[in-house]
Amino acid sequence: MSDDFKDAVRRKGSFGQTMRAVGWSFFGVRKSADYEKDVGQLNPVHVVIAAVIGVAVFIGVLLVLVNWVLASGVAK
C-alpha cells in the first residue's frame, strides 16, 4: 500500500460524519467548504462502507414504495 492511502485510512473522522456526508452526496447538496473538510477528515474505507449501506437503504425504500403502490391498486 502507498503511504498516502495508509495516511488516509488513519484519519479520525467518525462513521456518523461519514454517513452524513454520503447522505448529502446522494442528494447532490454539498457546500464546497464542507466537501474540502470531509476530504481531509473522512476515512475512505468508511466512505465505501457508508455508500454501500446508503445504496442498500435506498433500494429497500424503493422496493417498499413500489410494493405499496402496487398493493393499493393505483397502478392497475
N, CA, C and O atoms as a Tripos MOL2 file, in Angstrom:
@<TRIPOS>MOLECULE
protein
  304   303    76     0     0
PROTEIN
NO_CHARGES

@<TRIPOS>ATOM
      1 N           0.8410   -1.1850    0.0000 N.3       1 MET1
      2 CA          0.0000    0.0000    0.0000 C.3       1 MET1
      3 C           0.8810    1.2410    0.0000 C.2       1 MET1
      4 O           1.9810    1.2520    0.5540 O.2       1 MET1
      5 N           0.3730    2.2670   -0.6270 N.am      2 SER2
      6 CA          1.1300    3.5070   -0.6690 C.3       2 SER2
      7 C           0.9720    4.2550    0.6470 C.2       2 SER2
      8 O           0.0270    4.0170    1.3990 O.2       2 SER2
      9 N           1.8980    5.1510    0.9160 N.am      3 ASP3
     10 CA          1.8650    5.9330    2.1530 C.3       3 ASP3
     11 C           0.6520    6.8590    2.1970 C.2       3 ASP3
     12 O           0.0910    7.0940    3.2680 O.2       3 ASP3
     13 N           0.2420    7.3870    1.0410 N.am      4 ASP4
     14 CA         -0.9270    8.2700    1.0040 C.3       4 ASP4
     15 C          -2.1880    7.5300    1.4360 C.2       4 ASP4
     16 O          -3.0070    8.0660    2.1830 O.2       4 ASP4
     17 N          -2.3400    6.2890    0.9590 N.am      5 PHE5
     18 CA         -3.5100    5.5030    1.3300 C.3       5 PHE5
     19 C          -3.4740    5.1410    2.8090 C.2       5 PHE5
     20 O          -4.5030    5.1880    3.4820 O.2       5 PHE5
     21 N          -2.3110    4.7850    3.3140 N.am      6 LYS6
     22 CA         -2.1830    4.4580    4.7410 C.3       6 LYS6
     23 C          -2.5410    5.6600    5.6070 C.2       6 LYS6
     24 O          -3.2050    5.5210    6.6330 O.2       6 LYS6
     25 N          -2.0960    6.8360    5.1850 N.am      7 ASP7
     26 CA         -2.4330    8.0590    5.9290 C.3       7 ASP7
     27 C          -3.9290    8.3350    5.8780 C.2       7 ASP7
     28 O          -4.5160    8.7510    6.8770 O.2       7 ASP7
     29 N          -4.5490    8.1070    4.7240 N.am      8 ALA8
     30 CA         -5.9820    8.3490    4.5790 C.3       8 ALA8
     31 C          -6.7880    7.4000    5.4590 C.2       8 ALA8
     32 O          -7.7970    7.8040    6.0370 O.2       8 ALA8
     33 N          -6.3580    6.1500    5.5680 N.am      9 VAL9
     34 CA         -7.0760    5.1630    6.3660 C.3       9 VAL9
     35 C          -6.9530    5.4850    7.8540 C.2       9 VAL9
     36 O          -7.8180    5.0910    8.6370 O.2       9 VAL9
     37 N          -5.9260    6.1730    8.2480 N.am     10 ARG10
     38 CA         -5.7300    6.5320    9.6610 C.3      10 ARG10
     39 C          -6.5100    7.7730   10.0890 C.2      10 ARG10
     40 O          -6.4440    8.1660   11.2530 O.2      10 ARG10
     41 N          -7.2400    8.3880    9.1800 N.am     11 ARG11
     42 CA         -7.9950    9.5980    9.5190 C.3      11 ARG11
     43 C          -9.0180    9.2910   10.5970 C.2      11 ARG11
     44 O          -9.5420    8.1790   10.6730 O.2      11 ARG11
     45 N          -9.2970   10.2820   11.4290 N.am     12 LYS12
     46 CA        -10.1230   10.0880   12.6130 C.3      12 LYS12
     47 C         -11.5800   10.5070   12.4450 C.2      12 LYS12
     48 O         -12.2890   10.6220   13.4450 O.2      12 LYS12
     49 N         -12.0500   10.7370   11.2380 N.am     13 GLY13
     50 CA        -13.4500   11.0990   11.0350 C.3      13 GLY13
     51 C         -14.3590    9.9800   11.5310 C.2      13 GLY13
     52 O         -14.0800    8.8040   11.2970 O.2      13 GLY13
     53 N         -15.4430   10.3390   12.2140 N.am     14 SER14
     54 CA        -16.3420    9.3290   12.7580 C.3      14 SER14
     55 C         -17.2020    8.7270   11.6490 C.2      14 SER14
     56 O         -17.3470    9.2990   10.5680 O.2      14 SER14
     57 N         -17.7650    7.5600   11.9470 N.am     15 PHE15
     58 CA        -18.6270    6.9040   10.9660 C.3      15 PHE15
     59 C         -19.9180    7.6920   10.7910 C.2      15 PHE15
     60 O         -20.4950    7.7000    9.7040 O.2      15 PHE15
     61 N         -20.3780    8.3560   11.8490 N.am     16 GLY16
     62 CA        -21.5670    9.2040   11.7490 C.3      16 GLY16
     63 C         -21.3410   10.3710   10.7980 C.2      16 GLY16
     64 O         -22.2130   10.6980    9.9930 O.2      16 GLY16
     65 N         -20.1830   10.9930   10.8890 N.am     17 GLN17
     66 CA        -19.8190   12.0730    9.9630 C.3      17 GLN17
     67 C         -19.8270   11.5490    8.5310 C.2      17 GLN17
     68 O         -20.3090   12.2100    7.6110 O.2      17 GLN17
     69 N         -19.2920   10.3650    8.3690 N.am     18 THR18
     70 CA        -19.2130    9.7650    7.0360 C.3      18 THR18
     71 C         -20.6060    9.4910    6.4870 C.2      18 THR18
     72 O         -20.8710    9.7630    5.3160 O.2      18 THR18
     73 N         -21.5100    8.9510    7.3250 N.am     19 MET19
     74 CA        -22.8800    8.6770    6.8730 C.3      19 MET19
     75 C         -23.5850    9.9680    6.4610 C.2      19 MET19
     76 O         -24.2990    9.9940    5.4590 O.2      19 MET19
     77 N         -23.3830   11.0420    7.2350 N.am     20 ARG20
     78 CA        -23.9890   12.3300    6.8720 C.3      20 ARG20
     79 C         -23.4520   12.8270    5.5370 C.2      20 ARG20
     80 O         -24.2200   13.2790    4.6870 O.2      20 ARG20
     81 N         -22.1450   12.7470    5.3490 N.am     21 ALA21
     82 CA        -21.5380   13.2190    4.0990 C.3      21 ALA21
     83 C         -22.0390   12.4090    2.9050 C.2      21 ALA21
     84 O         -22.3370   12.9750    1.8530 O.2      21 ALA21
     85 N         -22.1340   11.1000    3.0620 N.am     22 VAL22
     86 CA        -22.6220   10.2520    1.9720 C.3      22 VAL22
     87 C         -24.1000   10.5350    1.7160 C.2      22 VAL22
     88 O         -24.5310   10.5770    0.5630 O.2      22 VAL22
     89 N         -24.8760   10.7290    2.7750 N.am     23 GLY23
     90 CA        -26.2920   11.0520    2.6170 C.3      23 GLY23
     91 C         -26.5030   12.3360    1.8450 C.2      23 GLY23
     92 O         -27.3320   12.3880    0.9360 O.2      23 GLY23
     93 N         -25.7580   13.3790    2.1980 N.am     24 TRP24
     94 CA        -25.8640   14.6420    1.4690 C.3      24 TRP24
     95 C         -25.4030   14.4790    0.0290 C.2      24 TRP24
     96 O         -25.9510   15.1150   -0.8710 O.2      24 TRP24
     97 N         -24.4170   13.6460   -0.1970 N.am     25 SER25
     98 CA        -23.9360   13.4690   -1.5720 C.3      25 SER25
     99 C         -24.9630   12.7380   -2.4340 C.2      25 SER25
    100 O         -24.9950   12.9440   -3.6470 O.2      25 SER25
    101 N         -25.8090   11.8820   -1.8300 N.am     26 PHE26
    102 CA        -26.8800   11.2370   -2.5900 C.3      26 PHE26
    103 C         -27.8470   12.2700   -3.1390 C.2      26 PHE26
    104 O         -28.3900   12.1010   -4.2310 O.2      26 PHE26
    105 N         -28.0630   13.3380   -2.3860 N.am     27 PHE27
    106 CA        -28.9540   14.3970   -2.8400 C.3      27 PHE27
    107 C         -28.2380   15.4070   -3.7300 C.2      27 PHE27
    108 O         -28.8910   16.2190   -4.3840 O.2      27 PHE27
    109 N         -26.9230   15.3710   -3.7660 N.am     28 GLY28
    110 CA        -26.1580   16.3040   -4.5760 C.3      28 GLY28
    111 C         -26.0730   17.6850   -3.9720 C.2      28 GLY28
    112 O         -25.8290   18.6670   -4.6740 O.2      28 GLY28
    113 N         -26.2760   17.7610   -2.6610 N.am     29 VAL29
    114 CA        -26.2670   19.0570   -1.9760 C.3      29 VAL29
    115 C         -25.0810   19.0530   -1.0060 C.2      29 VAL29
    116 O         -25.1100   18.4020    0.0380 O.2      29 VAL29
    117 N         -24.0570   19.7850   -1.3770 N.am     30 ARG30
    118 CA        -22.8710   19.8480   -0.5200 C.3      30 ARG30
    119 C         -22.1290   21.1380   -0.8070 C.2      30 ARG30
    120 O         -21.8360   21.4440   -1.9630 O.2      30 ARG30
    121 N         -21.8230   21.8940    0.2300 N.am     31 LYS31
    122 CA        -21.0210   23.0990    0.0590 C.3      31 LYS31
    123 C         -19.5820   22.6880   -0.2260 C.2      31 LYS31
    124 O         -19.1090   21.6740    0.2880 O.2      31 LYS31
    125 N         -18.8940   23.4650   -1.0360 N.am     32 SER32
    126 CA        -17.5140   23.1050   -1.3710 C.3      32 SER32
    127 C         -16.6150   23.1590   -0.1420 C.2      32 SER32
    128 O         -15.6640   22.3850   -0.0390 O.2      32 SER32
    129 N         -16.9040   24.0620    0.7890 N.am     33 ALA33
    130 CA        -16.1020   24.1310    2.0110 C.3      33 ALA33
    131 C         -16.2830   22.8570    2.8390 C.2      33 ALA33
    132 O         -15.3170   22.3300    3.3910 O.2      33 ALA33
    133 N         -17.5240   22.3630    2.9260 N.am     34 ASP34
    134 CA        -17.7770   21.1210    3.6540 C.3      34 ASP34
    135 C         -17.1390   19.9370    2.9440 C.2      34 ASP34
    136 O         -16.6170   19.0300    3.5920 O.2      34 ASP34
    137 N         -17.1790   19.9410    1.6210 N.am     35 TYR35
    138 CA        -16.5510   18.8820    0.8460 C.3      35 TYR35
    139 C         -15.0440   18.8320    1.1290 C.2      35 TYR35
    140 O         -14.4870   17.7630    1.3770 O.2      35 TYR35
    141 N         -14.4040   19.9860    1.0880 N.am     36 GLU36
    142 CA        -12.9570   20.0430    1.3570 C.3      36 GLU36
    143 C         -12.6310   19.5570    2.7650 C.2      36 GLU36
    144 O         -11.6370   18.8640    2.9820 O.2      36 GLU36
    145 N         -13.4800   19.9300    3.7150 N.am     37 LYS37
    146 CA        -13.2900   19.4780    5.1020 C.3      37 LYS37
    147 C         -13.4170   17.9520    5.1860 C.2      37 LYS37
    148 O         -12.6280   17.2880    5.8580 O.2      37 LYS37
    149 N         -14.4260   17.4090    4.4920 N.am     38 ASP38
    150 CA        -14.6300   15.9620    4.5040 C.3      38 ASP38
    151 C         -13.4720   15.2140    3.8740 C.2      38 ASP38
    152 O         -13.0520   14.1710    4.3740 O.2      38 ASP38
    153 N         -12.9590   15.7420    2.7880 N.am     39 VAL39
    154 CA        -11.8410   15.0840    2.1050 C.3      39 VAL39
    155 C         -10.6370   14.9640    3.0410 C.2      39 VAL39
    156 O          -9.9000   13.9800    2.9850 O.2      39 VAL39
    157 N         -10.4450   15.9470    3.8810 N.am     40 GLY40
    158 CA         -9.3150   15.9120    4.7970 C.3      40 GLY40
    159 C          -9.5360   15.1010    6.0470 C.2      40 GLY40
    160 O          -8.5690   14.7290    6.7110 O.2      40 GLY40
    161 N         -10.8020   14.8060    6.4010 N.am     41 GLN41
    162 CA        -11.0860   14.1410    7.6710 C.3      41 GLN41
    163 C         -11.5880   12.7110    7.5370 C.2      41 GLN41
    164 O         -11.2720   11.8710    8.3790 O.2      41 GLN41
    165 N         -12.3570   12.4190    6.5060 N.am     42 LEU42
    166 CA        -13.0400   11.1330    6.4460 C.3      42 LEU42
    167 C         -12.1230   10.0090    5.9890 C.2      42 LEU42
    168 O         -11.2470   10.1850    5.1430 O.2      42 LEU42
    169 N         -12.3600    8.8550    6.5800 N.am     43 ASN43
    170 CA        -11.6290    7.6430    6.2380 C.3      43 ASN43
    171 C         -12.2570    7.0510    4.9740 C.2      43 ASN43
    172 O         -13.4650    6.8140    4.9530 O.2      43 ASN43
    173 N         -11.4750    6.8070    3.9280 N.am     44 PRO44
    174 CA        -12.0470    6.3050    2.6700 C.3      44 PRO44
    175 C         -12.7140    4.9390    2.8180 C.2      44 PRO44
    176 O         -13.6580    4.6380    2.0870 O.2      44 PRO44
    177 N         -12.2480    4.1160    3.7370 N.am     45 VAL45
    178 CA        -12.8840    2.8160    3.9660 C.3      45 VAL45
    179 C         -14.2880    3.0360    4.5300 C.2      45 VAL45
    180 O         -15.2320    2.3530    4.1330 O.2      45 VAL45
    181 N         -14.4240    3.9860    5.4530 N.am     46 HIS46
    182 CA        -15.7400    4.3130    5.9990 C.3      46 HIS46
    183 C         -16.6660    4.8470    4.9040 C.2      46 HIS46
    184 O         -17.8620    4.5540    4.9010 O.2      46 HIS46
    185 N         -16.1170    5.6220    3.9870 N.am     47 VAL47
    186 CA        -16.9280    6.1830    2.9020 C.3      47 VAL47
    187 C         -17.5020    5.0650    2.0300 C.2      47 VAL47
    188 O         -18.6740    5.1090    1.6570 O.2      47 VAL47
    189 N         -16.6900    4.0760    1.7080 N.am     48 VAL48
    190 CA        -17.1520    2.9630    0.8750 C.3      48 VAL48
    191 C         -18.2330    2.1710    1.6120 C.2      48 VAL48
    192 O         -19.2570    1.8240    1.0230 O.2      48 VAL48
    193 N         -18.0110    1.8840    2.8900 N.am     49 ILE49
    194 CA        -18.9900    1.1390    3.6820 C.3      49 ILE49
    195 C         -20.2920    1.9350    3.7970 C.2      49 ILE49
    196 O         -21.3770    1.3750    3.6360 O.2      49 ILE49
    197 N         -20.1910    3.2250    4.0740 N.am     50 ALA50
    198 CA        -21.3770    4.0770    4.1990 C.3      50 ALA50
    199 C         -22.1330    4.1470    2.8810 C.2      50 ALA50
    200 O         -23.3630    4.1540    2.8790 O.2      50 ALA50
    201 N         -21.4200    4.2000    1.7610 N.am     51 ALA51
    202 CA        -22.0740    4.2490    0.4500 C.3      51 ALA51
    203 C         -22.8270    2.9540    0.1690 C.2      51 ALA51
    204 O         -23.9370    2.9940   -0.3620 O.2      51 ALA51
    205 N         -22.2500    1.8200    0.5120 N.am     52 VAL52
    206 CA        -22.9260    0.5310    0.3100 C.3      52 VAL52
    207 C         -24.1860    0.4590    1.1710 C.2      52 VAL52
    208 O         -25.2310    0.0050    0.7060 O.2      52 VAL52
    209 N         -24.0900    0.9040    2.4250 N.am     53 ILE53
    210 CA        -25.2550    0.9320    3.3180 C.3      53 ILE53
    211 C         -26.3150    1.8760    2.7580 C.2      53 ILE53
    212 O         -27.5000    1.5420    2.7420 O.2      53 ILE53
    213 N         -25.8920    3.0510    2.2990 N.am     54 GLY54
    214 CA        -26.8270    4.0170    1.7370 C.3      54 GLY54
    215 C         -27.5530    3.4850    0.5180 C.2      54 GLY54
    216 O         -28.7580    3.6920    0.3740 O.2      54 GLY54
    217 N         -26.8420    2.8080   -0.3550 N.am     55 VAL55
    218 CA        -27.4540    2.2320   -1.5560 C.3      55 VAL55
    219 C         -28.4480    1.1390   -1.1670 C.2      55 VAL55
    220 O         -29.5330    1.0560   -1.7430 O.2      55 VAL55
    221 N         -28.0850    0.3010   -0.1940 N.am     56 ALA56
    222 CA        -28.9850   -0.7630    0.2580 C.3      56 ALA56
    223 C         -30.2720   -0.1790    0.8430 C.2      56 ALA56
    224 O         -31.3620   -0.6800    0.5680 O.2      56 ALA56
    225 N         -30.1470    0.8780    1.6470 N.am     57 VAL57
    226 CA        -31.3300    1.5250    2.2210 C.3      57 VAL57
    227 C         -32.1820    2.1520    1.1190 C.2      57 VAL57
    228 O         -33.4070    2.0340    1.1380 O.2      57 VAL57
    229 N         -31.5450    2.8080    0.1730 N.am     58 PHE58
    230 CA        -32.2590    3.4340   -0.9420 C.3      58 PHE58
    231 C         -33.0460    2.3970   -1.7430 C.2      58 PHE58
    232 O         -34.2140    2.6160   -2.0630 O.2      58 PHE58
    233 N         -32.4170    1.2810   -2.0620 N.am     59 ILE59
    234 CA        -33.0970    0.2220   -2.8120 C.3      59 ILE59
    235 C         -34.2370   -0.3560   -1.9850 C.2      59 ILE59
    236 O         -35.3090   -0.6340   -2.5210 O.2      59 ILE59
    237 N         -34.0210   -0.5400   -0.6900 N.am     60 GLY60
    238 CA        -35.0760   -1.0460    0.1820 C.3      60 GLY60
    239 C         -36.2780   -0.1200    0.2170 C.2      60 GLY60
    240 O         -37.4190   -0.5780    0.1550 O.2      60 GLY60
    241 N         -36.0290    1.1820    0.3160 N.am     61 VAL61
    242 CA        -37.1250    2.1620    0.3180 C.3      61 VAL61
    243 C         -37.8760    2.1220   -1.0090 C.2      61 VAL61
    244 O         -39.1060    2.1730   -1.0240 O.2      61 VAL61
    245 N         -37.1600    2.0320   -2.1070 N.am     62 LEU62
    246 CA        -37.8180    1.9470   -3.4160 C.3      62 LEU62
    247 C         -38.6770    0.6930   -3.5340 C.2      62 LEU62
    248 O         -39.7920    0.7550   -4.0520 O.2      62 LEU62
    249 N         -38.1740   -0.4370   -3.0630 N.am     63 LEU63
    250 CA        -38.9470   -1.6760   -3.1160 C.3      63 LEU63
    251 C         -40.2130   -1.5780   -2.2790 C.2      63 LEU63
    252 O         -41.2780   -2.0100   -2.7180 O.2      63 LEU63
    253 N         -40.1100   -1.0180   -1.0840 N.am     64 VAL64
    254 CA        -41.2830   -0.8450   -0.2220 C.3      64 VAL64
    255 C         -42.2890    0.0870   -0.8930 C.2      64 VAL64
    256 O         -43.4890   -0.1850   -0.8840 O.2      64 VAL64
    257 N         -41.8110    1.1700   -1.4660 N.am     65 LEU65
    258 CA        -42.6950    2.1240   -2.1340 C.3      65 LEU65
    259 C         -43.4130    1.4890   -3.3270 C.2      65 LEU65
    260 O         -44.6190    1.6790   -3.4880 O.2      65 LEU65
    261 N         -42.7070    0.7540   -4.1460 N.am     66 VAL66
    262 CA        -43.3080    0.1070   -5.3090 C.3      66 VAL66
    263 C         -44.3380   -0.9320   -4.8550 C.2      66 VAL66
    264 O         -45.4350   -0.9980   -5.4090 O.2      66 VAL66
    265 N         -43.9930   -1.7360   -3.8580 N.am     67 ASN67
    266 CA        -44.9500   -2.7350   -3.3700 C.3      67 ASN67
    267 C         -46.1830   -2.0800   -2.7810 C.2      67 ASN67
    268 O         -47.2890   -2.5930   -2.9500 O.2      67 ASN67
    269 N         -46.0250   -0.9740   -2.1030 N.am     68 TRP68
    270 CA        -47.1610   -0.2480   -1.5230 C.3      68 TRP68
    271 C         -48.0750    0.2960   -2.6250 C.2      68 TRP68
    272 O         -49.2980    0.1900   -2.5290 O.2      68 TRP68
    273 N         -47.4810    0.8770   -3.6670 N.am     69 VAL69
    274 CA        -48.2780    1.4060   -4.7750 C.3      69 VAL69
    275 C         -49.0190    0.2790   -5.4880 C.2      69 VAL69
    276 O         -50.1990    0.4140   -5.8120 O.2      69 VAL69
    277 N         -48.3260   -0.8290   -5.7300 N.am     70 LEU70
    278 CA        -48.9780   -1.9480   -6.4180 C.3      70 LEU70
    279 C         -50.0920   -2.5590   -5.5670 C.2      70 LEU70
    280 O         -51.1310   -2.9500   -6.0990 O.2      70 LEU70
    281 N         -49.8870   -2.6430   -4.2630 N.am     71 ALA71
    282 CA        -50.8990   -3.2210   -3.3720 C.3      71 ALA71
    283 C         -52.1030   -2.3020   -3.2180 C.2      71 ALA71
    284 O         -53.2090   -2.7760   -2.9600 O.2      71 ALA71
    285 N         -51.9070   -1.0050   -3.3700 N.am     72 SER72
    286 CA        -53.0110   -0.0660   -3.2020 C.3      72 SER72
    287 C         -53.9880   -0.0970   -4.3810 C.2      72 SER72
    288 O         -55.1000    0.4190   -4.2700 O.2      72 SER72
    289 N         -53.5910   -0.6890   -5.4910 N.am     73 GLY73
    290 CA        -54.4470   -0.7860   -6.6550 C.3      73 GLY73
    291 C         -54.4130    0.4330   -7.5640 C.2      73 GLY73
    292 O         -55.1630    0.4920   -8.5390 O.2      73 GLY73
    293 N         -53.5750    1.3900   -7.2700 N.am     74 VAL74
    294 CA        -53.4680    2.5990   -8.0880 C.3      74 VAL74
    295 C         -52.8290    2.2870   -9.4390 C.2      74 VAL74
    296 O         -53.1710    2.9100  -10.4450 O.2      74 VAL74
    297 N         -51.9320    1.3550   -9.4690 N.am     75 ALA75
    298 CA        -51.1630    1.0690  -10.6900 C.3      75 ALA75
    299 C         -51.7230   -0.1440  -11.4210 C.2      75 ALA75
    300 O         -50.9810   -1.0770  -11.7270 O.2      75 ALA75
    301 N         -53.0150   -0.1410  -11.7010 N.am     76 LYS76
    302 CA        -53.6160   -1.2870  -12.4230 C.3      76 LYS76
    303 C         -53.4440   -1.1560  -13.9010 C.2      76 LYS76
    304 O         -53.8860   -2.0240  -14.6540 O.2      76 LYS76
@<TRIPOS>BOND
     1     1     2 1
     2     2     3 1
     3     3     4 2
     4     3     5 am
     5     5     6 1
     6     6     7 1
     7     7     8 2
     8     7     9 am
     9     9    10 1
    10    10    11 1
    11    11    12 2
    12    11    13 am
    13    13    14 1
    14    14    15 1
    15    15    16 2
    16    15    17 am
    17    17    18 1
    18    18    19 1
    19    19    20 2
    20    19    21 am
    21    21    22 1
    22    22    23 1
    23    23    24 2
    24    23    25 am
    25    25    26 1
    26    26    27 1
    27    27    28 2
    28    27    29 am
    29    29    30 1
    30    30    31 1
    31    31    32 2
    32    31    33 am
    33    33    34 1
    34    34    35 1
    35    35    36 2
    36    35    37 am
    37    37    38 1
    38    38    39 1
    39    39    40 2
    40    39    41 am
    41    41    42 1
    42    42    43 1
    43    43    44 2
    44    43    45 am
    45    45    46 1
    46    46    47 1
    47    47    48 2
    48    47    49 am
    49    49    50 1
    50    50    51 1
    51    51    52 2
    52    51    53 am
    53    53    54 1
    54    54    55 1
    55    55    56 2
    56    55    57 am
    57    57    58 1
    58    58    59 1
    59    59    60 2
    60    59    61 am
    61    61    62 1
    62    62    63 1
    63    63    64 2
    64    63    65 am
    65    65    66 1
    66    66    67 1
    67    67    68 2
    68    67    69 am
    69    69    70 1
    70    70    71 1
    71    71    72 2
    72    71    73 am
    73    73    74 1
    74    74    75 1
    75    75    76 2
    76    75    77 am
    77    77    78 1
    78    78    79 1
    79    79    80 2
    80    79    81 am
    81    81    82 1
    82    82    83 1
    83    83    84 2
    84    83    85 am
    85    85    86 1
    86    86    87 1
    87    87    88 2
    88    87    89 am
    89    89    90 1
    90    90    91 1
    91    91    92 2
    92    91    93 am
    93    93    94 1
    94    94    95 1
    95    95    96 2
    96    95    97 am
    97    97    98 1
    98    98    99 1
    99    99   100 2
   100    99   101 am
   101   101   102 1
   102   102   103 1
   103   103   104 2
   104   103   105 am
   105   105   106 1
   106   106   107 1
   107   107   108 2
   108   107   109 am
   109   109   110 1
   110   110   111 1
   111   111   112 2
   112   111   113 am
   113   113   114 1
   114   114   115 1
   115   115   116 2
   116   115   117 am
   117   117   118 1
   118   118   119 1
   119   119   120 2
   120   119   121 am
   121   121   122 1
   122   122   123 1
   123   123   124 2
   124   123   125 am
   125   125   126 1
   126   126   127 1
   127   127   128 2
   128   127   129 am
   129   129   130 1
   130   130   131 1
   131   131   132 2
   132   131   133 am
   133   133   134 1
   134   134   135 1
   135   135   136 2
   136   135   137 am
   137   137   138 1
   138   138   139 1
   139   139   140 2
   140   139   141 am
   141   141   142 1
   142   142   143 1
   143   143   144 2
   144   143   145 am
   145   145   146 1
   146   146   147 1
   147   147   148 2
   148   147   149 am
   149   149   150 1
   150   150   151 1
   151   151   152 2
   152   151   153 am
   153   153   154 1
   154   154   155 1
   155   155   156 2
   156   155   157 am
   157   157   158 1
   158   158   159 1
   159   159   160 2
   160   159   161 am
   161   161   162 1
   162   162   163 1
   163   163   164 2
   164   163   165 am
   165   165   166 1
   166   166   167 1
   167   167   168 2
   168   167   169 am
   169   169   170 1
   170   170   171 1
   171   171   172 2
   172   171   173 am
   173   173   174 1
   174   174   175 1
   175   175   176 2
   176   175   177 am
   177   177   178 1
   178   178   179 1
   179   179   180 2
   180   179   181 am
   181   181   182 1
   182   182   183 1
   183   183   184 2
   184   183   185 am
   185   185   186 1
   186   186   187 1
   187   187   188 2
   188   187   189 am
   189   189   190 1
   190   190   191 1
   191   191   192 2
   192   191   193 am
   193   193   194 1
   194   194   195 1
   195   195   196 2
   196   195   197 am
   197   197   198 1
   198   198   199 1
   199   199   200 2
   200   199   201 am
   201   201   202 1
   202   202   203 1
   203   203   204 2
   204   203   205 am
   205   205   206 1
   206   206   207 1
   207   207   208 2
   208   207   209 am
   209   209   210 1
   210   210   211 1
   211   211   212 2
   212   211   213 am
   213   213   214 1
   214   214   215 1
   215   215   216 2
   216   215   217 am
   217   217   218 1
   218   218   219 1
   219   219   220 2
   220   219   221 am
   221   221   222 1
   222   222   223 1
   223   223   224 2
   224   223   225 am
   225   225   226 1
   226   226   227 1
   227   227   228 2
   228   227   229 am
   229   229   230 1
   230   230   231 1
   231   231   232 2
   232   231   233 am
   233   233   234 1
   234   234   235 1
   235   235   236 2
   236   235   237 am
   237   237   238 1
   238   238   239 1
   239   239   240 2
   240   239   241 am
   241   241   242 1
   242   242   243 1
   243   243   244 2
   244   243   245 am
   245   245   246 1
   246   246   247 1
   247   247   248 2
   248   247   249 am
   249   249   250 1
   250   250   251 1
   251   251   252 2
   252   251   253 am
   253   253   254 1
   254   254   255 1
   255   255   256 2
   256   255   257 am
   257   257   258 1
   258   258   259 1
   259   259   260 2
   260   259   261 am
   261   261   262 1
   262   262   263 1
   263   263   264 2
   264   263   265 am
   265   265   266 1
   266   266   267 1
   267   267   268 2
   268   267   269 am
   269   269   270 1
   270   270   271 1
   271   271   272 2
   272   271   273 am
   273   273   274 1
   274   274   275 1
   275   275   276 2
   276   275   277 am
   277   277   278 1
   278   278   279 1
   279   279   280 2
   280   279   281 am
   281   281   282 1
   282   282   283 1
   283   283   284 2
   284   283   285 am
   285   285   286 1
   286   286   287 1
   287   287   288 2
   288   287   289 am
   289   289   290 1
   290   290   291 1
   291   291   292 2
   292   291   293 am
   293   293   294 1
   294   294   295 1
   295   295   296 2
   296   295   297 am
   297   297   298 1
   298   298   299 1
   299   299   300 2
   300   299   301 am
   301   301   302 1
   302   302   303 1
   303   303   304 2
@<TRIPOS>SUBSTRUCTURE
     1 MET1         2 RESIDUE 1 A MET
     2 SER2         6 RESIDUE 1 A SER
     3 ASP3        10 RESIDUE 1 A ASP
     4 ASP4        14 RESIDUE 1 A ASP
     5 PHE5        18 RESIDUE 1 A PHE
     6 LYS6        22 RESIDUE 1 A LYS
     7 ASP7        26 RESIDUE 1 A ASP
     8 ALA8        30 RESIDUE 1 A ALA
     9 VAL9        34 RESIDUE 1 A VAL
    10 ARG10       38 RESIDUE 1 A ARG
    11 ARG11       42 RESIDUE 1 A ARG
    12 LYS12       46 RESIDUE 1 A LYS
    13 GLY13       50 RESIDUE 1 A GLY
    14 SER14       54 RESIDUE 1 A SER
    15 PHE15       58 RESIDUE 1 A PHE
    16 GLY16       62 RESIDUE 1 A GLY
    17 GLN17       66 RESIDUE 1 A GLN
    18 THR18       70 RESIDUE 1 A THR
    19 MET19       74 RESIDUE 1 A MET
    20 ARG20       78 RESIDUE 1 A ARG
    21 ALA21       82 RESIDUE 1 A ALA
    22 VAL22       86 RESIDUE 1 A VAL
    23 GLY23       90 RESIDUE 1 A GLY
    24 TRP24       94 RESIDUE 1 A TRP
    25 SER25       98 RESIDUE 1 A SER
    26 PHE26      102 RESIDUE 1 A PHE
    27 PHE27      106 RESIDUE 1 A PHE
    28 GLY28      110 RESIDUE 1 A GLY
    29 VAL29      114 RESIDUE 1 A VAL
    30 ARG30      118 RESIDUE 1 A ARG
    31 LYS31      122 RESIDUE 1 A LYS
    32 SER32      126 RESIDUE 1 A SER
    33 ALA33      130 RESIDUE 1 A ALA
    34 ASP34      134 RESIDUE 1 A ASP
    35 TYR35      138 RESIDUE 1 A TYR
    36 GLU36      142 RESIDUE 1 A GLU
    37 LYS37      146 RESIDUE 1 A LYS
    38 ASP38      150 RESIDUE 1 A ASP
    39 VAL39      154 RESIDUE 1 A VAL
    40 GLY40      158 RESIDUE 1 A GLY
    41 GLN41      162 RESIDUE 1 A GLN
    42 LEU42      166 RESIDUE 1 A LEU
    43 ASN43      170 RESIDUE 1 A ASN
    44 PRO44      174 RESIDUE 1 A PRO
    45 VAL45      178 RESIDUE 1 A VAL
    46 HIS46      182 RESIDUE 1 A HIS
    47 VAL47      186 RESIDUE 1 A VAL
    48 VAL48      190 RESIDUE 1 A VAL
    49 ILE49      194 RESIDUE 1 A ILE
    50 ALA50      198 RESIDUE 1 A ALA
    51 ALA51      202 RESIDUE 1 A ALA
    52 VAL52      206 RESIDUE 1 A VAL
    53 ILE53      210 RESIDUE 1 A ILE
    54 GLY54      214 RESIDUE 1 A GLY
    55 VAL55      218 RESIDUE 1 A VAL
    56 ALA56      222 RESIDUE 1 A ALA
    57 VAL57      226 RESIDUE 1 A VAL
    58 PHE58      230 RESIDUE 1 A PHE
    59 ILE59      234 RESIDUE 1 A ILE
    60 GLY60      238 RESIDUE 1 A GLY
    61 VAL61      242 RESIDUE 1 A VAL
    62 LEU62      246 RESIDUE 1 A LEU
    63 LEU63      250 RESIDUE 1 A LEU
    64 VAL64      254 RESIDUE 1 A VAL
    65 LEU65      258 RESIDUE 1 A LEU
    66 VAL66      262 RESIDUE 1 A VAL
    67 ASN67      266 RESIDUE 1 A ASN
    68 TRP68      270 RESIDUE 1 A TRP
    69 VAL69      274 RESIDUE 1 A VAL
    70 LEU70      278 RESIDUE 1 A LEU
    71 ALA71      282 RESIDUE 1 A ALA
    72 SER72      286 RESIDUE 1 A SER
    73 GLY73      290 RESIDUE 1 A GLY
    74 VAL74      294 RESIDUE 1 A VAL
    75 ALA75      298 RESIDUE 1 A ALA
    76 LYS76      302 RESIDUE 1 A LYS
